[in-house]
């Protein structure tokens, strides 16, 4: 794959001047058309051999187009803030919105490659990293991102010549450090790792474009031509006629039983037992959150359920057990214009807590397979694809030692009606009831079917759903606290065992 890119490709100065003038005008036109249409973002990944002109290419693209509408982000080693969150967090935060261009100078591919070359991870870990990259890029493309990936290549001799040339020039000497020469000594090992990586992560939706980089003029024109063609192809596509999203009808089980109707929702618990158990589990959760080992962890709790099922009350009982400085309650409503301009999971990635912190989501990323599915706010392909994307997202959280607890609070339709009527008559509860709440009752069966599918497809051995019988609010609150507390305590014990093994 890299052999042909090592050949000498030359472009004369006169030819370059003529073509680059045309490319600049055409790229600028395409960029403005992209912004006016606002249909999709463009994300350009820049990678490859050290000294191959990656930085010059990034500067050139900013020069040829309007830099006000280009987000250029260079990713070095993770900062302290970045290291305290899952590895993909910093990339999600930097994604360009629809209508804009983003350039990632080094991205999710960099650290796995460097760590494999340095022997910090084995083949199995590297294979896992490549699979995770493929899933991420597939999801971005499915969400409409035009993902363009350039791999700049030099032969070993070309790289040595290039580094020496940069080092000799006083104006560019600063760009050649000990790191570049250290990587040069590992050239053969880098090629050994990078060639299969490029093959494995080059897909029909997001192929790697290998750019011969020895000649700066050839390199610039090759990137400019390809980027223009990719943007024009997407811009010139006629959007498919929108027939309107639909909610497919799902056959009901013959016996009308499912994971929700099989629950016994009227769980007994009186106020004395509630107050005793509430104090017990709040105390234990507080102690777990203040345990020194929790500084190596973070916790995310997801609260979903029927309208009026008591999610807010359960969240308040959790927050009362925690230090407000290390706990954030995040209400999730309909996406804003800014959030609609990004891939669906973007607004959830950016709210993930750092080490030692809790995040409590009142509604969550499951909206796509619940309200958006039932209300026809997305296509069937979108919500069907979301199950896998959600599972990948939650797996990334677990890999980063995030304690994830997911609660679905269940009440009967009659109990919901009783609570709605109460909310209408109690002054300090009126804000809790809206016309939309009443309207949603008309879709009770559709929501029930969506919840059963959600539990079936996203309740795994490592990220299970906890179904909370919530007709009795006392029982529901205690069950939530107990489940979350035990999950944190189990994670703390695992941290302790890991430290013991290291010692």
Buried (B, 14 or more C-beta within 10 A) or exposed (E): BBEEBBEEBEBEEEEBEEBBEEBBEBBEBBBEBBBEEEBBBBBBBBBBBBBBBBEBBBEBBBEBBEEEBBBBBEBEEBEEEBBBBBBBBBBBBBBBBBBBBBBBBBBBBBBBBBBBBEEEBEEEEBBBBBEBBBBBBBBBBBBEBBBBBBBBBBBBEBBBBBBEEBBEEEEEEEBBEEEBEEBBEBBEBBBEBBBBBBEBBBBEEBEBBBBBBBBBBBBBBBBBBBBBEBBBEBBEEEEEEEEEBEBEEEEEEEEEEBBBBEBEBEBEBEEEEBEEBBEBBBEBBBBBBEBEBBEBBBBBBBBBBBBBBBBBBBBEBBBBBBEEEBBBBBEBEEBEEEBEBBBBBBBBBBEBBBBBBBBBBBBBBBBBBBBBBBBEBBBEEBBBBBBBBBBBBBBBBBEBBBBBBBBBBBBBEEBBBBBBEEBEEEEEEEEBBEEEBEEBBEBEEBBBBBBBBBBEBBBEEEBBBBBBBBBBBBBBBBBBBBBBBBBBBEBBEBBEEEEEEEE
